[in-house]
Amino acid sequence: MNLKVHCSFLLGSLLLFASLTVFRAQKDLQSSIVHLRAAALEGRSHDEYRDLAAIARQRAQAYEQAIAAKHLYRGMIVSRHSADGSPSSVCDSLLFSSLYFVALHKLGSDAAAARAWESIVDKGYQNGRWIRHPDCKRKSSSRDMIVGLMAALSQEPKGHEQQFARLLGVIARTGGSVDDGPFYVSRLSPGMGELLKHMAASRGWPEGQVPAPVRVGFSTVEFDTWIAAPGFGAHLNALSLWIELELLDRHPELKIRSLSGLMDQFSPAWSTAVSFAAQRRAFAANELHRLDPENLFFEYLQLRTAGALSYAAKARLLSRLLALPQFPAGRLPKDCDRKADYMWQRSSAEYQPKKKCGETFHGVDFLWMVALLTERDGERVVMIPARPDVTLPPSAINDSEPGPARAAH
């Protein structure tokens, strides 16, 4: 009994401290949202956005062709060692293959997207498990691998119902894990459970058929981002937030259960103006951006959750993306352009180059951002042919030759 009392006291104290922290941040958050929305209306025109989108998509198309030629190993995404062309990052392949599919899907490369999804289904699921890659099946799949798979499932590709059922089957078999790995690697988080619960509901699953660990889920993304450190953990939170936004875009009737919503019930006096639950996604994105301002994916989420992702805002982000020396115009990036294999998953401290080239990265991080920034009103658009009269502004030009890159701005 004493243990239960102590645990309840500690949990209550933690919730109270978190509540007060978020409450104090509300005023700053409101000011940030107002500022972002005002900035989104300034400057760049729709024509400038269209021109930058054309250039970005043209480069993305070149990346896609290079990936298809050299960076698919057994149908799934890998990087390559420069010396002998052997695959690297094989044990992260399920994540990057899933994000590759999402990017192709949103870019309108339907045939390539279908092939990417078929490879995930064919190679990524073996013997009742979702695995990292056929060459890395002895290593347990982790939460970030499965969140990548969930990102792909959020787009509802062909046969997604069966693949979603396979994922829930793994969770049911393991009693609440995404694989047979240790707790700290493979255990289902409450936030993942909440997303999966709504994915099940949108697919018509009766609640009683959903595994119990999924049914009791609740989103914690606003608090996860509050305590996150730069790197893969922050990216996991960002990707979870993105999946939540995608689910709500497709199924606005869904009601996400969160800790913020629970606190609003216990703090009615605070929620009379604007509730925690109403601001939680903007708060999470704001915290991510404050954590690592150079991460363009985090800035995109900040703008999207603030309702400030205008054509002007997207043009500004596209211009910055195209100007980054970490994404060369004439080839895929190397480790002598940046240490990070996938930039948005790494601290910006890893955006700096190595002195010598030893590895060629797959470049899915570029495709991902181009896809997100050139979507229009939530709908996919086909590849835009570059206009012959359009030239890239000097600030958006980078060197396509191999070698150390300039520092990111």
Secondary structure, DSSP 8 states (H G I E B T S, - for coil): -HHHHHHHHHHHHHHHHHHHHHHHHHHHHHHHHHHHHHHHTSS--HHHHHHHHHHHHHHHHHHHHHHHHHSEETTEE-EEETTT--EE-GGGHHHHHHHHHHHHHHHT-HHHHHHHHHHHHHHHEETTEE-S-GGGTTS---HHHHHHHHHHHTT--TTHHHHHHHHHHHHHHHTSBSSSS-HHHHB--HHHHHHHHHHHHHTT--GGGS-HHHHT--B-HHHHHHS--TTHHHHHHHHHHHHHHHHHHH-TT----BHHHHHHHH-TTGGGSS-HHHHHHHHHHHHHHHH-TT-HHHHHHHHHHTT---HHHHHHHHHHHHH-TTS-SSS--BTTT-S-SSGGGS-GGGGS--SS--EE---HHHHHHHHHHS-BTTB--------TT----GGG----SSS------
